[in-house]
Amino acid sequence: MFNDVWRAVQREKQHRIASGAAAREKAQSLFVQAPDVLGNILNDTSTSPRHRIEAARELRQVAGGGSEATSGSSERFIIRIDLTAGGGEVITFNKPRTIEPGHNEELGKSDEHEPI
């Protein structure tokens, strides 16, 4: 009975390592220490001003939810396709991230693009 439980625990341990779950949990527990470390850097007047500013920026990111919360927050997306190597043109799509009623009338056809 004990051997079966031990084997099951070992299998689960290996599965969690292989899937990355163990590493994510370890990183999350270490990340909890980051604000304290950054706060020490920020408040240490003997530290380089450059490092103190970087610590402040990182703390702002953590306080605001991190880079995951801010990524993709721009109001527009731009796709640029460069076909000049084959003698073609550069095609740019510059569109708003949100689709609003009547956007085709305002911007022209949705498939339309403007070469640069």
PAZAPA-4460 file (N, C-alpha, C; in steps of 0.05 Angstrom, whole numbers, plus 32768, in hexadecimal, padded with zeros to 4 digits):
% residues 116
    n_x    n_y    n_z   ca_x   ca_y   ca_z    c_x    c_y    c_z   seq   type   mol
   8011   7FE8   8000   8000   8000   8000   8011   8019   8000     1      M     A
   8025   801A   8012   8037   8031   8013   8046   8035   7FF9     2      F     A
   804F   801F   7FED   805E   8021   7FD3   804C   802C   7FBD     3      N     A
   8032   8025   7FBD   8020   802F   7FA9   801C   804D   7FAB     4      D     A
   8019   8057   7FC4   8016   8073   7FC9   8030   8082   7FC1     5      V     A
   8047   8077   7FC9   8061   8083   7FC2   8064   8085   7FA4     6      W     A
   805D   8070   7F95   8060   8070   7F78   804D   8085   7F6B     7      R     A
   8034   8086   7F76   8021   809A   7F6B   802B   80B6   7F70     8      A     A
   8037   80BB   7F87   8042   80D6   7F8D   8059   80DC   7F7A     9      V     A
   806A   80C8   7F75   8081   80CC   7F63   8078   80D1   7F47    10      Q     A
   8063   80C2   7F3E   8059   80C7   7F23   804D   80E3   7F20    11      R     A
   803E   80EB   7F34   8032   8106   7F34   8048   811B   7F34    12      E     A
   805D   8117   7F44   8073   8129   7F45   8081   812C   7F2A    13      K     A
   8086   8116   7F1D   8092   8116   7F02   8080   8124   7EEE    14      Q     A
   8066   811E   7EF0   8053   812B   7EDE   8053   8149   7EE1    15      H     A
   8053   8153   7EFA   8053   816F   7F00   806D   817D   7EF6    16      R     A
   8083   816F   7EF8   809C   8179   7EEE   809C   817B   7ED0    17      I     A
   8092   8165   7EC3   8092   8164   7EA6   807E   8179   7E9A    18      A     A
   8068   817E   7EA8   8054   8190   7E9D   805B   81AD   7EA3    19      S     A
   806F   81B2   7EB5   8076   81CD   7EBC   8067   81D8   7ED3    20      G     A
   8054   81C9   7EDE   8043   81D3   7EF4   8055   81D8   7F0D    21      A     A
   8068   81C7   7F12   8079   81CB   7F2A   808A   81E4   7F27    22      A     A
   8094   81E9   7F0F   80A5   8201   7F0B   8094   821A   7F0D    23      A     A
   807B   821A   7F03   806A   8231   7F05   8063   8237   7F22    24      R     A
   805E   8223   7F32   8058   8227   7F4E   8070   8232   7F5D    25      E     A
   8087   8227   7F56   80A0   8231   7F63   80A5   824E   7F5C    26      K     A
   80A1   8255   7F42   80A5   8271   7F3A   8091   8283   7F47    27      A     A
   8078   827A   7F4A   8064   828B   7F58   806C   8290   7F75    28      Q     A
   8076   827B   7F82   807D   827F   7F9E   8095   8292   7FA1    29      S     A
   80A8   8290   7F8E   80BF   82A2   7F8F   80B7   82BE   7F87    30      L     A
   80A4   82C1   7F75   809C   82DB   7F6C   8090   82EC   7F83    31      F     A
   8085   82DF   7F96   8079   82ED   7FAD   808F   82FD   7FBB    32      V     A
   80A8   82F5   7FBA   80BE   8303   7FC6   80C7   831B   7FB6    33      Q     A
   80C0   831D   7F9D   80CA   8332   7F8B   80C3   834E   7F95    34      A     A
   80AB   8354   7F9E   80A5   836F   7FA7   80B7   8378   7FBE    35      P     A
   80BD   8365   7FD1   80CE   836C   7FE7   80EA   8373   7FDE    36      D     A
   80F5   8362   7FCB   810F   8367   7FC1   8110   8381   7FB1    37      V     A
   80FC   8386   7FA1   80FB   839F   7F91   80F8   83B7   7FA4    38      L     A
   80E8   83B4   7FB9   80E5   83CA   7FCC   80FF   83D0   7FDA    39      G     A
   810F   83BC   7FE1   8129   83C1   7FED   813B   83D0   7FDA    40      N     A
   813B   83C8   7FC1   814B   83D6   7FAD   8142   83F3   7FAA    41      I     A
   8128   83F7   7FA8   811D   8412   7FA5   8123   8424   7FBC    42      L     A
   8123   841A   7FD4   8127   842B   7FEC   8144   842D   7FF5    43      N     A
   8156   841F   7FE8   8172   8420   7FEF   817F   8437   7FE1    44      D     A
   8185   844D   7FF0   8190   8465   7FE4   81AD   8461   7FD9    45      T     A
   81BA   844B   7FE1   81D5   8446   7FD7   81D4   8437   7FBC    46      S     A
   81BD   842E   7FB4   81BA   8421   7F9B   81BA   8435   7F84    47      T     A
   81C4   842D   7F6D   81C4   843E   7F56   81A8   8448   7F4F    48      S     A
   81A5   8461   7F48   818B   846C   7F41   817E   845C   7F2A    49      P     A
   818E   8453   7F18   8184   8443   7F01   8176   842A   7F0C    50      R     A
   8183   841C   7F1F   8177   8403   7F2A   815E   8409   7F3A    51      H     A
   815E   8420   7F48   8146   8427   7F58   812F   842D   7F45    52      R     A
   8134   843B   7F2F   811F   8440   7F1B   8114   8426   7F0F    53      I     A
   8126   8414   7F08   811D   83FA   7EFE   810D   83EB   7F12    54      E     A
   8114   83EC   7F2B   8105   83DF   7F40   80E9   83EB   7F42    55      A     A
   80E7   8406   7F40   80CD   8413   7F41   80BC   840B   7F2A    56      A     A
   80C8   8408   7F12   80B9   83FF   7EFA   80AE   83E3   7EFE    57      R     A
   80BF   83D2   7F08   80B6   83B6   7F0D   80A0   83B5   7F22    58      E     A
   80A3   83C4   7F37   808E   83C5   7F4B   8074   83CF   7F40    59      L     A
   8075   83E3   7F2E   805D   83ED   7F21   8050   83D7   7F11    60      R     A
   8060   83C7   7F03   8055   83B1   7EF3   8047   839C   7F05    61      Q     A
   8054   8396   7F1C   8049   8382   7F2E   802F   838D   7F3A    62      V     A
   8030   83A6   7F42   8018   83B2   7F4F   8001   83B4   7F3B    63      A     A
   8007   83B8   7F21   7FF2   83BB   7F0D   7FE9   83A0   7F01    64      G     A
   7FF4   838A   7F0B   7FEC   8370   7F00   8000   8364   7EEE    65      G     A
   8017   836F   7EEB   802C   8363   7EDB   8029   8368   7EBD    66      G     A
   803C   835F   7EAE   803C   8364   7E91   8025   8356   7E83    67      S     A
   801B   833F   7E8F   8005   8331   7E82   7FEC   8342   7E81    68      E     A
   7FE8   8352   7E96   7FD0   8363   7E97   7FD2   837A   7E83    69      A     A
   7FE9   8383   7E7C   7FEC   839A   7E6B   7FF1   8393   7E4E    70      T     A
   7FFA   837A   7E49   8000   8373   7E2D   7FE6   8373   7E1D    71      S     A
   7FE7   837C   7E04   7FD0   837C   7DF3   7FBC   8392   7DFA    72      G     A
   7FC5   83A6   7E08   7FB2   83BB   7E10   7FB2   83D3   7DFD    73      S     A
   7FC1   83D1   7DE7   7FC0   83E7   7DD4   7FA5   83E9   7DC6    74      S     A
   7F9F   8400   7DBB   7F85   8404   7DAF   7F85   83FB   7D92    75      E     A
   7F9C   83F7   7D86   7F9D   83EF   7D6A   7FB0   83D8   7D67    76      R     A
   7FAD   83C9   7D51   7FC1   83B5   7D4A   7FCB   83BB   7D2E    77      F     A
   7FE4   83B6   7D2A   7FF0   83BB   7D10   7FFE   83A2   7D06    78      I     A
   7FF7   839A   7CEE   8003   8383   7CE0   8012   838F   7CC8    79      I     A
   802C   8389   7CC6   803C   8393   7CB0   8048   837B   7CA1    80      R     A
   8041   8378   7C87   804B   8362   7C77   805E   836E   7C62    81      I     A
   8077   8366   7C63   808B   8370   7C51   8091   835C   7C3B    82      D     A
   8088   8362   7C23   808B   8351   7C0C   80A0   835C   7BF8    83      L     A
   80B0   836F   7C01   80C3   837D   7BEF   80DA   836B   7BE6    84      T     A
   80E0   8356   7BF5   80F6   8344   7BED   80EF   8337   7BD2    85      A     A
   80D6   8331   7BCD   80CE   8325   7BB4   80C4   8339   7BA0    86      G     A
   80CA   8353   7BA4   80C1   8367   7B91   80A5   8372   7B97    87      G     A
   809A   836A   7BAD   807F   8372   7BB4   807F   838C   7BC4    88      G     A
   806A   8390   7BD3   8066   83A8   7BE2   8065   83A2   7C00    89      E     A
   8064   83B7   7C10   8060   83B4   7C2D   8042   83B9   7C32    90      V     A
   8035   83A6   7C3F   8019   83A9   7C44   8015   83AD   7C62    91      I     A
   8006   83C2   7C6A   8002   83C7   7C86   7FE4   83C8   7C8C    92      T     A
   7FDD   83BA   7CA1   7FC2   83BA   7CAB   7FC3   83C8   7CC6    93      F     A
   7FB5   83DF   7CC9   7FB5   83EE   7CE2   7F98   83F1   7CEA    94      N     A
   7F90   83E1   7CFD   7F73   83DF   7D04   7F70   83E3   7D22    95      K     A
   7F58   83EC   7D2B   7F52   83ED   7D47   7F4F   83D0   7D52    96      P     A
   7F55   83CD   7D6C   7F53   83B2   7D79   7F35   83AA   7D7D    97      R     A
   7F24   83BE   7D80   7F08   83B7   7D85   7EF8   83BC   7D6B    98      T     A
   7EE4   83AB   7D68   7ED3   83AE   7D51   7EBA   83BC   7D5A    99      I     A
   7EB4   83D2   7D4E   7E9D   83E2   7D55   7E88   83E1   7D3F   100      E     A
   7E6F   83E5   7D45   7E5A   83E6   7D31   7E61   83FC   7D1C   101      P     A
   7E5F   83F5   7D03   7E63   8409   7CEE   7E81   840D   7CE8   102      G     A
   7E93   83FC   7CF1   7EAF   8400   7CEC   7EB6   83FE   7CCF   103      H     A
   7EA7   83EE   7CBF   7EAD   83EC   7CA3   7EA7   8406   7C94   104      N     A
   7E92   8414   7C9C   7E8C   842D   7C8F   7EA1   8442   7C95   105      E     A
   7EAC   8442   7CAE   7EC0   8456   7CB5   7EDB   8451   7CA9   106      E     A
   7EE3   8438   7CA8   7EFE   8431   7C9F   7F00   8427   7C83   107      L     A
   7EEA   8424   7C75   7EEA   8418   7C5B   7EE6   83FA   7C5F   108      G     A
   7EEB   83EB   7C4A   7EE8   83CE   7C4C   7EFB   83C2   7C60   109      K     A
   7EF3   83AE   7C6F   7F03   83A3   7C84   7F1C   8394   7C78   110      S     A
   7F1B   838C   7C5F   7F32   837E   7C53   7F46   8392   7C46   111      D     A
   7F3F   83AB   7C46   7F4F   83BE   7C38   7F69   83C3   7C47   112      E     A
   7F7F   83C7   7C38   7F98   83CD   7C44   7FA5   83E5   7C35   113      H     A
   7FB8   83F1   7C42   7FC6   8408   7C37   7FE3   8402   7C34   114      E     A
   7FEE   8400   7C1B   800B   83FB   7C18   801A   8414   7C21   115      P     A
   8032   840F   7C2B   8044   8425   7C33   8056   842B   7C1D   116      I     A
***
